[in-house]
């Protein structure tokens, strides 16, 4: 992980502690953190940038995007979201239980054996919808996923009624079979209007002429269990995060089977942020023809530890919530536990040098694990790919090069 020298990071942390004491000043934490990023960037230009990253220029536009990420992080990390003392004890006990169970069953040594193959998806319900001027079809089916009875948090997860129905948005061309892209959204998305934009769906559908299906991940969109889409997936309840990732894999594998049953000659995965995590995990479990991921998160325990306030991080380590136990449990859903079955030349990554949410370190970690495939860095923050034309073009060009393109005259037929 990229860190600044002590003479840079120490004063920044001291200022953060003062500002974070009161809600009105909490967003001002973005100022010292943005200055910390500026210091890191200058240092890396003088020395050498981290492996897999270019030397970046700290332009006003880049710093503004960094400040945007840091402001949002400060807003969502308020004291009202901090765990209570009983939460530490419960979550710590659940993770200890999970680790013992997973070690006994051999899932940590063989993570693929943790993932049960879901049943085929046959005759799902179909509905129609309209968003951002586009008519689409809506795929609905009972997910059928339940954690094993012996797993911690089983009863709690089973009680999330809205999450039981799996949903996906479908854009399918008429006529003979053509390639499909399974596009997987990021955190807080899961609604057609957001997914069309965040996943560049219409460019995939019209410019490349592909069929596109966009699954709604667990606890997102109409499957949410709190007011905010996806909020519960990234809470302090790491066991819920584990189940959400496992169910996400289960649901997308069912959709992958449905796509293949419709005669798809080839299938690609495209994911951003949280969706990048699922896509990177899936290529270790299923053979797909191409994969491109953007601003990927790849290690949830490390990301939680990175963003947690200092006192929360220390208490999390004390209760074995962060550290060795969480790392062992999450091994069964870590993309870094699996070798990708997609050929190296068909893998690609794009990431932002100013991404303060999933951080460039996680993108570099996946890049190294994937044997250093093609990677594109843009000068922006976590969502900066939306207005970074070169990053969006990189993703489209990668799919085209991998054979995911239908000639314009065919696409219009």
HELIX and SHEET records of a PDB file:
HELIX    1   1 UNK A    6  UNK A   19  1                                  14    
HELIX    2   2 UNK A   23  UNK A   26  1                                   4    
HELIX    3   3 UNK A   29  UNK A   46  1                                  18    
HELIX    4   4 UNK A   60  UNK A   76  1                                  17    
HELIX    5   5 UNK A   79  UNK A   81  5                                   3    
HELIX    6   6 UNK A   85  UNK A  105  1                                  21    
HELIX    7   7 UNK A  111  UNK A  114  5                                   4    
HELIX    8   8 UNK A  154  UNK A  158  1                                   5    
HELIX    9   9 UNK A  161  UNK A  164  5                                   4    
HELIX   10  10 UNK A  192  UNK A  198  1                                   7    
HELIX   11  11 UNK A  201  UNK A  202  1                                   2    
HELIX   12  12 UNK A  203  UNK A  207  3                                   5    
HELIX   13  13 UNK A  221  UNK A  223  5                                   3    
HELIX   14  14 UNK A  231  UNK A  234  5                                   4    
HELIX   15  15 UNK A  238  UNK A  261  1                                  24    
HELIX   16  16 UNK A  274  UNK A  282  1                                   9    
HELIX   17  17 UNK A  300  UNK A  307  1                                   8    
HELIX   18  18 UNK A  310  UNK A  318  1                                   9    
HELIX   19  19 UNK A  324  UNK A  330  1                                   7    
HELIX   20  20 UNK A  331  UNK A  333  5                                   3    
HELIX   21  21 UNK A  335  UNK A  337  5                                   3    
HELIX   22  22 UNK A  344  UNK A  346  5                                   3    
HELIX   23  23 UNK A  360  UNK A  369  1                                  10    
HELIX   24  24 UNK A  384  UNK A  386  5                                   3    
HELIX   25  25 UNK A  389  UNK A  401  1                                  13    
HELIX   26  26 UNK A  408  UNK A  411  1                                   4    
SHEET    1   A 9 UNK A 125  UNK A 131  0                                        
SHEET    2   A 9 UNK A 134  UNK A 142 -1                                        
SHEET    3   A 9 UNK A 165  UNK A 171 -1                                        
SHEET    4   A 9 UNK A 211  UNK A 215 -1                                        
SHEET    5   A 9 UNK A 180  UNK A 184  1                                        
SHEET    6   A 9 UNK A 267  UNK A 272  1                                        
SHEET    7   A 9 UNK A 290  UNK A 294  1                                        
SHEET    8   A 9 UNK A 347  UNK A 352  1                                        
SHEET    9   A 9 UNK A 374  UNK A 378  1                                        
END                                                                             
